[in-house]
Amino acid sequence: MARIPAAAARSIAVINKQFFLKNLAANRLFSDFIRGVSDGAGDAGFLPIFLDKGTSIPRFIASGQYKRYIGVIAACPWELKEEIPHFRRLLKRIPFVSVLSNTLPGVCALPDNSAGMEKLTEHLIAEGHRDIGYISLKYEPYALERFRAFAAVMESHSLPVRQECVVGFNVKRRVFRAAQSRLRKVTAFSKSLPAHMAAAFDAVLTIPVHPSAVICESDHIAYHLIQYASARGLSVPEDIAVTGFDNIPCTIDTDRAEAQRLTKLLTTIDQNAYRIGSESVSLLAAVIEGRAKNGTRIAIEPTMVIRRSSLKRSLSDSVQEKEMFRRTAHSYIERYFAAPLQLKRIASEFGIDHGTFLRKFRKYCGDNFVHAVTKRRLAQASLLLRTTAKPVKSIASISGFASYENFIRLFTKDIGITPLAYRKRSRKTAAKSENKGSSLDSLRHSSVRVAREP
């Protein structure tokens, strides 16, 4: 094997077979993932090299190009089945972590699809829905995982799931079902939609009694369903609630204002792709160092993003807006507090400009947005100082502070002592508690022995 240049000794290849790099900016899921990988690699001392769907894996192996890297992180969607054998060959040659889907064996970092669907279903039930439909147009493992989680939650609440309200699955057996066998004739309302999608919507919403809420397997389907329902005279959420999955902005063929309205309207699940990216780097480091066993799976818990499309129609508009804004804002902070603040992007998620967002945050949440993010970062830093041996500088970076000096200043101002002093104090307190517990245990055991003596 040829000697690897020192400059390349810490390089890792990040291969995404679903998109070209030039198109990634338009996909929030993968752009968040790349940011997570970049930040995680920086903390671990790796240099990430991003490769896209134009990369030929057979050539990558045959040419020995993989030898330039210390490890590989790869995303290969299920529909690219022809690529899977090539990736299997690659993972036998180099430390390897697969991400975002469980199409490959070995070590993997995944979104917890079941947990996300459980949250959505529980939310709709809590909002008063008892008759919930489900639409999926994907025949992939993750889609089946999501449906089974939905069905399990409904069953746990003793709520029936009507087969006529479900597209893509056999409700009784909880397996994939050929949708074409049950889809109705496409109606005049659906001419502008793809035929398979229009037929799915017709099948669920043209029955005599349609469900009060519909969970869509993806945001893309949900955006189309909302428009379809509107064309049929149904308002969301007044007449029917709709939820999606993925937290991806609307990109369907419509005007910009309508796309922003739909994005702002839809309740969905954010898969925390940023964290998947950063965790995949930590996992790769563990593989390289021999600390991760083959078959290790890390499931990243997603976050529910509650917007108006799923809220009870009995709520007044003002109460609804306030509650929706607070929930969405706090869930956004929880997801992205460790990432650099991008006010324009945050505001776009709410469909408003960043000035309006800041004013609404102060009005509805009772705090300054930047201050709220800083408090969450300091809370995370405090936790890591108490529970880990990580260097203080690394903790500052992991917690979202771009400047180490700024972190020291803010932490000292908020807590009253420096991070290092806080760690020492926490350890002393923990040690005293342990000693006290040990003394009490000894006394208890001693008392038992004395009691048993004649």
Buried (B, 14 or more C-beta within 10 A) or exposed (E): EEEBEEEEEBBBBBBBBBBEBEEBEEBBBBBBBBBBBBBBBBBBEBBBBBBBBEBEBEEBBEEEBBBBBBBBBBBBBBEBEEBBEBBBEBBEEBBBBBBBBBBBBBBBBBBBBBBBBBBBBBBBBEBEBEBBBBBBBBBBEBBBBBBBBBBBBBEEEEBEBBEBBBBBBEBEEBEBBEBEEBBBEBBEBBEEBEEEBBBBBBBBBBBEEBBBBBBBBBBBBBBBBBBBBEBBEBEBBEBBBBBBBBBBBBBBEBEEEEBBBBBBBBBBBBBBBBBBBBBBBBBBBBBBEEEBEEEBEBBBEBBBBBBBBBBEBEBEEEEBBBBBBBBBBBBBBEBBBBBEBEBEBBBBBBBBEBEEBBEBBBEBBEEEBEEBBBBBBBEBBBEBBBEEEBEBBBBBBBBBBEEBEEBBEBBBEEBEEBBEEBBEBBEEEEEEEEEEEEEEEEEEEEEEEEEEEE
